[in-house]
Amino acid sequence: MSFSSSGSQQNSNSTQSYTPTPVLANALDSNLANAQALTNTPFQPYSGQMVAGFTPDQTQAQNAEAGIYDNQTGSAPLNSAIGLAQGVGNYTPQTIQAPSLSATNLTPYMNPYQSDVVNTTMQQLQRQQQISDAGVQAQATAAGAFGGSRSAVLQNLNDASYNQNDASTLANLNQSNFSQAQTAAQSDLNRQMQAAQANQQAGIQGQQVNLGAATALGNMGNMQLSQALQQAGALNAAGDAQQQNQQQALNDAYQQWQLAQQYPITMQNLMNSTLGTFPKNDGTTSSSSSSSKSENSAGLNWSSLFSPIKLS
């Protein structure tokens, strides 16, 4: 191998020829061949896996989340809570109407022995009237007026007095029976009113219990859903850590492949740098005159021959 350089002057032309030493020439030939082989090497795309796939834990977590959706986790107690709440919303308290004594049949409350009491009392009054009649007749006989008008007047007065007494006694007996019937009926109506109020209050309290149960069921449904999501999330977090570890391993493998691709370039640059350390005057130079005139001059530029190669 020989390198030449030419120079020109104003009045004369000459040609210089440079011949490197055999050692340097062989090194340059070998380096050039290696660079040409490296240049002719086709592009080799990376064939390894670059993205880590889902781990078994991640797949299981995804299936668990899909199961939460498919099974509607937490919806059963929530739907029950909605039904109870709707029932409470549609509840109408029992209407209470105060019973009226005037519309109440008092017959069942009458004293069943009223007739016996009245009959006995009236019999006693009749007996007393008969005794009184006998006295009136005896009085009229003693006065010599028996059978006359005076006797009739006395008898009428006595009968009127006893009739009035009978009527008053009978009225009092009936009034007493009626009053006790009213009292018993009113007491019964009061108990019915209290029972109706108690039933109304029990119904309202029952709806409050239903509303509390609806709230509890709704909370349990949310807790069930939250717990299922937390479990799936924990499993997914474990899978994420595994995936990150796998991804790091894939990244390391890709970096090693990149280093392997860069290695020949690095060695070529090292050879270039080594050749660049040879002395610039390591060889022989000869010159000769030429009749032709050269307008350009060129010197041997070692730095341009041995510049590093960069991998883009």
Number of C-alpha atoms within 10 A of each C-alpha: 12 12 12 15 16 18 16 15 12 6 6 13 17 17 16 15 14 18 17 18 15 11 9 16 15 13 16 19 12 13 18 15 12 16 19 11 11 13 11 9 9 8 8 7 6 10 8 10 12 16 13 16 13 16 18 15 20 23 15 16 22 17 13 19 19 13 13 16 12 9 11 11 20 22 17 15 19 20 15 16 24 17 14 21 20 13 14 18 11 9 12 12 13 14 9 12 9 12 13 9 13 8 7 13 12 17 12 11 17 19 16 11 9 14 12 11 14 16 12 12 16 17 13 12 17 15 12 13 18 14 11 16 17 13 14 19 18 15 15 19 14 10 11 12 15 16 11 11 10 14 20 16 11 16 19 13 13 17 16 12 12 18 15 12 14 18 12 12 16 17 13 12 17 17 12 15 18 17 14 16 19 20 15 16 20 17 12 13 17 14 12 14 16 14 12 17 16 12 15 17 14 14 16 17 12 13 20 14 14 18 20 15 16 23 17 15 22 21 16 18 21 17 13 16 17 14 14 18 17 12 14 21 17 15 19 23 15 15 20 16 14 18 20 15 13 18 17 15 14 17 16 13 15 17 12 12 15 12 13 12 14 15 12 14 19 17 13 21 19 15 19 22 16 12 17 16 11 11 9 11 11 13 14 11 15 10 13 10 10 11 8 9 14 15 10 10 11 10 11 13 9 14 12 9 14 20 12 16 14 10 8 4
